[in-house]
Amino acid sequence: MQPDMPISIETRALGTLAYIKRSIESSGYMAVPGTAGVVMGVIGILAAVAASTPRWAPHWVAIWMLAGAIAFLVGGALMAREAAQSGHARYLGPVRKFLLCLCPALFAGTVLTGVLYRAGLMNLLPGTWLLLYGCAVLSASTVTIASTMRLIGIMGTLFVALGCVAFASPAEVHTALLGVGFGALHIMFGLLLGPLSDAE
């Protein structure tokens, strides 16, 4: 057995600095709970079912807008709870960066919804929603924690692809495409993100 070697002050200082650096870097990124994606996906599935029902089909725009507003509020509340439980609520920087990445594309989608609706071009709404939401998710993925960044980026890319498909598809399949995106994709990636965000 060799006697314990003394640890130099330089080594201790470097270790402390590395720890501080990791702490600062981790405090600059958002943790996205998988439960938020699952709950938002369930809301999307319910909206798709309602919009495909003959009785409610004429009101599909209002159904999806209501579902989007509810999903945004519920998802935001779940992310706020995750931040509070993980201690990241002390840092406003990550929240501000996340919102700055996410909200511009969502705001553009809201404005274009009104413009297209007034112009009678409702058939362009599903593609617009999917495309801009995908862009918002892609942008926001750059400020999420490392363990979830790639998955969220893939999800955003798939939303963009669905939006492009919706623009080239007949109106009869738009509800299904919206259900696949805002329903199935949210649930699938929410389940994938769940254990990753909890482990971070």
C-alpha positions in Angstrom: 0.0 0.0 0.0 1.3 3.4 -1.0 0.8 6.3 1.3 -1.7 8.9 0.3 -0.1 11.5 -1.9 -0.9 15.1 -1.0 -3.1 16.9 -3.5 -1.6 20.2 -4.7 -3.5 23.5 -4.4 -3.4 23.8 -8.2 -5.2 20.5 -8.6 -7.9 21.4 -6.1 -8.3 24.8 -7.8 -8.7 23.2 -11.2 -11.2 20.7 -9.9 -13.2 23.5 -8.2 -13.2 25.6 -11.4 -14.3 22.7 -13.5 -17.2 22.1 -11.1 -18.2 25.8 -11.2 -18.0 25.8 -15.0 -20.3 22.7 -15.3 -22.7 24.3 -12.9 -22.9 27.5 -14.8 -23.3 25.6 -18.1 -26.1 23.4 -16.8 -27.9 26.4 -15.3 -28.0 27.9 -18.8 -30.2 25.2 -20.4 -33.8 24.1 -19.9 -34.9 20.6 -18.9 -37.9 19.5 -20.9 -40.0 16.9 -19.0 -41.4 14.0 -21.0 -44.7 14.3 -19.2 -45.3 17.6 -20.9 -45.0 16.0 -24.3 -47.3 13.1 -23.4 -50.0 15.4 -22.0 -49.8 17.7 -25.0 -49.9 14.6 -27.3 -53.1 13.4 -25.6 -54.7 16.8 -26.1 -53.7 16.6 -29.8 -55.2 13.1 -30.2 -58.5 14.4 -28.6 -58.5 17.3 -31.0 -58.0 15.1 -34.0 -60.8 12.8 -32.9 -63.1 15.8 -32.3 -62.2 17.4 -35.6 -62.8 14.2 -37.5 -66.3 13.7 -36.1 -68.9 14.8 -38.7 -70.8 16.9 -36.1 -67.7 18.9 -35.2 -65.7 18.8 -38.5 -67.0 22.2 -39.7 -65.4 23.7 -36.6 -62.0 22.1 -37.0 -60.1 25.4 -37.0 -61.6 26.5 -33.6 -61.0 23.0 -32.2 -57.3 23.0 -33.1 -56.8 26.5 -31.9 -58.4 25.7 -28.6 -56.4 22.6 -28.3 -53.2 24.5 -29.1 -53.9 27.1 -26.4 -54.6 24.4 -23.8 -51.6 22.4 -24.7 -49.3 25.5 -24.6 -50.6 26.4 -21.1 -50.4 22.8 -19.7 -47.0 22.2 -21.2 -45.7 25.5 -19.9 -47.0 24.7 -16.4 -45.3 21.2 -16.4 -42.0 22.8 -17.6 -42.3 25.4 -14.8 -42.8 22.6 -12.3 -39.8 20.7 -13.6 -37.7 23.9 -13.3 -38.8 24.4 -9.8 -38.1 20.8 -8.7 -34.7 20.8 -10.3 -33.7 24.1 -8.8 -33.4 25.8 -12.2 -36.2 28.2 -11.3 -33.6 30.4 -9.7 -32.1 31.2 -13.1 -34.2 33.3 -15.5 -31.6 33.1 -18.2 -32.6 29.6 -19.5 -36.3 30.4 -19.4 -35.8 33.7 -21.3 -33.6 32.0 -23.9 -36.1 29.2 -24.4 -39.0 31.5 -24.8 -37.0 33.7 -27.2 -36.3 30.7 -29.4 -39.8 29.2 -29.2 -42.2 32.1 -29.3 -41.3 34.0 -32.5 -42.3 31.1 -34.8 -45.4 30.5 -32.7 -46.4 34.1 -32.9 -45.9 34.0 -36.7 -48.1 31.0 -36.8 -50.8 32.9 -34.9 -50.6 35.9 -37.2 -50.7 33.8 -40.3 -53.7 31.8 -39.0 -55.7 35.0 -38.9 -54.4 36.1 -42.3 -55.2 32.8 -44.0 -58.5 32.5 -42.3 -59.7 35.9 -43.4 -58.5 35.1 -46.9 -60.5 31.9 -47.0 -57.3 29.8 -47.3 -58.0 27.4 -44.4 -56.6 24.5 -46.4 -53.1 26.0 -45.8 -53.5 26.2 -42.0 -52.4 22.6 -41.2 -49.2 22.9 -43.2 -48.5 26.3 -41.7 -49.1 25.1 -38.1 -47.0 22.0 -38.5 -44.1 23.8 -40.3 -43.9 26.8 -37.9 -44.3 24.6 -34.8 -41.4 22.4 -36.1 -39.3 25.5 -36.6 -40.1 26.7 -33.1 -39.1 23.3 -31.6 -35.9 23.1 -33.6 -34.9 26.6 -32.4 -35.8 25.8 -28.8 -33.9 22.6 -28.9 -30.6 24.5 -28.9 -31.2 25.7 -25.4 -32.3 22.4 -23.8 -30.0 20.2 -21.8 -27.6 18.0 -23.7 -29.3 14.7 -23.0 -32.5 15.9 -24.7 -31.3 18.3 -27.3 -30.9 15.7 -30.1 -34.3 14.1 -29.5 -36.1 17.4 -29.4 -34.3 18.5 -32.6 -35.4 15.3 -34.4 -39.0 15.9 -33.3 -38.8 19.5 -34.7 -37.5 18.1 -38.0 -40.3 15.6 -38.2 -42.9 18.4 -37.6 -41.3 20.4 -40.4 -41.5 17.4 -42.7 -45.1 16.9 -41.8 -45.8 20.5 -42.6 -44.3 20.1 -46.1 -46.4 16.9 -46.6 -49.5 18.8 -45.5 -49.0 21.5 -48.1 -48.8 18.9 -50.8 -51.7 16.8 -49.5 -55.5 17.0 -50.1 -57.6 18.5 -47.3 -59.1 15.1 -46.5 -55.9 14.0 -44.8 -55.1 17.2 -43.0 -56.8 16.1 -39.7 -54.8 12.9 -39.8 -51.6 14.7 -40.3 -52.3 17.1 -37.5 -53.1 14.1 -35.2 -49.9 12.4 -36.2 -47.9 15.6 -35.4 -49.5 17.2 -32.4 -50.7 13.9 -31.1 -48.5 10.9 -31.9 -45.2 12.7 -32.2 -45.7 14.5 -28.9 -46.6 11.2 -27.1 -43.7 9.2 -28.7 -41.0 11.8 -27.9 -42.5 12.5 -24.5 -42.1 8.9 -23.6 -38.5 8.9 -24.9 -37.7 12.2 -23.1 -39.2 11.1 -19.8 -36.4 9.1 -18.3 -33.7 11.3 -19.9 -35.0 14.5 -18.3 -35.5 12.8 -15.0 -31.9 11.5 -15.0 -30.3 14.8 -15.8 
